[in-house]
Amino acid sequence: MAAFLQRSLFFLVYSALAHTVFSGILRPHDISKWPKPPCHLYQPLEPFYEADCPNVTAYVCAKNNHIYQNECFFCIDKWEFGADVQFEKYGKCN
């Protein structure tokens, strides 16, 4: 009886781990479905507004291969330079 319980427990743990590992590996991630940064949250309140972006590292890559520390810095540059700054993906540029 104890051997049956050990085998059942082993099978349940192994199948759960295998599903977790292989479902992430085999499924490709479509970066085109990632949401773009919510730049409306960082819109300047006044023309000479000093942005106070948090010191958080969550890299954002722009289409011009410029890496921003986080989406706040990306959005501030987007407001300043307009169409020259476009979102590519989250993370460092390749």
N, C-alpha and C positions, 0 to 999 in steps of 0.2 A: 504494500500500500504506500509506503514512504517513497519507493522508487517511482511510482506513478505520479505522486505529487511533485517530486523533484523534476521529473521530465516535463510535466505540464507547466510548471513554473518556468523552467528553462525555455520551453517553446514560446510561451507568452512574452517573456522578456526579449528573447532573440528576435521574434517577429516584429515587435514594436520598434526595436532598435534598427532592424533592417529596413523597415518602412520609412523611418525618419531619415536615415542616411541616404538611401537610394532615391527617395522621392525628390530630394533637393538636388542630387547630382544629375539625374537623368532628365529633369525638366529644365529646358532652357529659360532663362530670364529675359523677358522682352522689355528693354529699357525704354522703348517708346511709350509704354503705358505708365511710366513713373510720373507722378504729378510734378508740375513745374513749381518753383518756389513761389510762395504767396507774397509777391512784391507789394501788394496793396497794404500790407501790414507795416511796411517800412517806408511808406510814402512820406516825404518831408512835409512838415506842418507849415513852414514858412520858407521863403526863398533862401535865406541865409541860415537855415536850420543845421546845427551840428548833430550828426547822427552818433548815437552811442550804442554801437553794436556790442553784443556780449563776446567775451573772450572764450568762445567755445569752438573747438575744432571739429567741423563737420564739412569736409571739403565739397566744393561745387565747381564743376568744370564748365567753362564757357566754350562756345564754338570757335573762339579765337585762340584756344589752348591756354587760356589764362586760368590759373587755379585760385579760387577765393577761399578764405578761411571758413566761411559759412555763408548761408543764404542772405544774411543781412548785408554783408559786404558786397555780395553779388548784386543785390537789389539796389543798393545805393549807387554803385557804378552804372547800373542800367538806367536809373533815373538821371544821372549826370550825362551819360554819353549816348543814350537812346538806342537806336537800332544796331549800333556797333557791338553791343553786348547781348548775346543770345545764349540761352540755357542749352547745354549739351547733355550733362548727366550729373548725378551726385557721385562724389568720389574724385580722386585725382585723375587728371587727363593721362591718356596713354602716351 
